C-alpha cells in the first residue's frame, strides 16, 4: 500500500461510514435495535462492531494489542454511539494520515505471522467494508433504501470535491 492509496482509502472509509451512520440515524430506535439475526444481532450491533474493529486495529498499531469488546450498554443510545464514532474517526484519520511509506512497509507480527503495516491497514479497511455490506442488507430488510457506499461513487465525489 502506498501513502497515496492510504489517503484515498482512509477518506473512502470515513465517507462510507458516515453515509451509513446518517442512514441509521433516520431509523427509529426499534428499527436500529431490532434483532434481525445478523452476525451482531441488530443494525446498531453491527455498527458497534465496525467501530470496535477500527478502534481495535488502531490500538494494535499504536500499542501492540487490541481493545476488548465494548460491554453491553457502553452506547446506551444512538447519540452516544455517534459521539464515540466522531471521536474515533478523528483519531483514526490523524494516525493513518500521519504514516510514512517506511512505516507502511515495516513488518508487524500478528499471531506469529509477519505482515506489513500497510497490509494490516488494508485488512482493517476490508473488515469495515464487509460489515458495511451487512448494514446495507439490514437497512433493506427494514424496508429502507441504503445509500451507496461504492468506492467508485466515492471517487467521483472526491474528484469533484463533494465527498
N, C-alpha and C positions, 0 to 999 in steps of 0.2 A: 504494500500500500504506500502510495506517495502522500506527501503533505497536501498536495492539491486535491487528491482523491478524498483524503480525510476531511478537508474543509467542505467539500461538496456533500459527502455522506453525513457529516455532522449536521449541516444545515438541513438536509433532507430529513434526517431522523427527527429533528425538532419540529419541522414543518408538519410531518405526518402525525406525530404525537399530538401536536396542538389541534390539528383538524379533528382527530377522533375525540379528544377531550371536549372540544366545542360541541360536537355531535352528542356526546354523552350528557353534557350539561343541559341539553334540551329535553332530556327524558325525565320522567317522574322518578322519584325515589324508588318506588315499587319496581319500575322497569329496570333501573340500574342494578338493583339488588336481587332481582328475581333469579332463583336458581334455575338455570337453563341446562343444567347437567353438562356444562362445558368443563374444560380442563381445570378451571379455577372457579367453578360454580356459576358465578354471575358475570355480567359485563363489568361491573365495578371490581370484582375479584380479579378479572383478567387485567384490567388497567393497573391494579395494585401490583400484580405480578410483573408487568412490564417495568414499572417504576423500581420495584425491588431488584430486578435483574440489572438494570442500568446502574443503580446505586451500588449493587454488589460488585460489578465489574470495576467501577470507578474506584471503590475502596481497595480492591485487589491490586489494581495498577499502582495505587498510591502507597498502600501499606502491606501488600502481600497476602492478605486474607480477605474473606468475604464477610459481609454483614449478615446477621441472622434474618430469617423471615420476619416480617413485621407481625407483632402479636395481634390477635383479634382486637378490634376496637381502636387500633392506632389511628385510623382515619374514621372518626365517628360519623362524618358526613362528607358529602362530595366536596364541599368548600375546603375542608381540611386536606383532602387529597390534592386538590388543585394548588393549594398553597405550597404543599410539600413538593409537588411536581415542578412548580415555578422555581423554587429554590434549587432543586436538583438540576434542572435544565441549565441554569446559570453556572453552577459548579462544573457540570459535565462539559459544557461548551468551553469554559475557560481552561479546563485541564486539556481537553483534546486539541484545542486550537493553539495551545502553547507547546505542543510536542514538535520536536525536530525530526528530520529524516533519520538521523542517527538513532534517536530514541525509538522510532517506529521499527527500525531494523534490528534493535537489540533483542537478544534472546531472553525469554522468560520460561520458567518451568512451572508446569501445572500437571499434577497427578503423574509425576515422573516423566512427562513428555516435554520436549522443547518446542516452543513456538516463538515467533517474533511478536513483539508488542502489536505491530500492525495486524497480524493475523488474529490476535485476540480481540482487538478493536473491531475488526470485520465480523468476528463471531458475535460480539455484543450487538452490533447493528442488525445482523441477521436474526438474532433472537427477538429483538423488538419488532422487526418486520413480520416474523412468523406470527407473533401474538397479536399484532395489529390486524392481521388477516382474520384471526378468530374474533376480534372485536367487530370487524366488518360483518361477519356472518351473524353474530349475536344481534347487531343492530337490525339486520334483515329479519331475523327471527322475531324480533319485537315489532316488526311492521314499519320500520323506518328506512329511509334511503341513506346509506352511508356516504360520506364524502369520499372522493377519490384520494387514495394515498399512493398512487402510482408514481414511481421515480420519474418517468418521462413527463408527467404533469408538473411535478416539482421543478424539473429542469426548465420547462417552458416558462413557468412563472419566475423562476430565479433569473433566467436570462433577460426576461422582460422587466425585472426589477420589482415584481409584485409579490414575490414569495417572502 
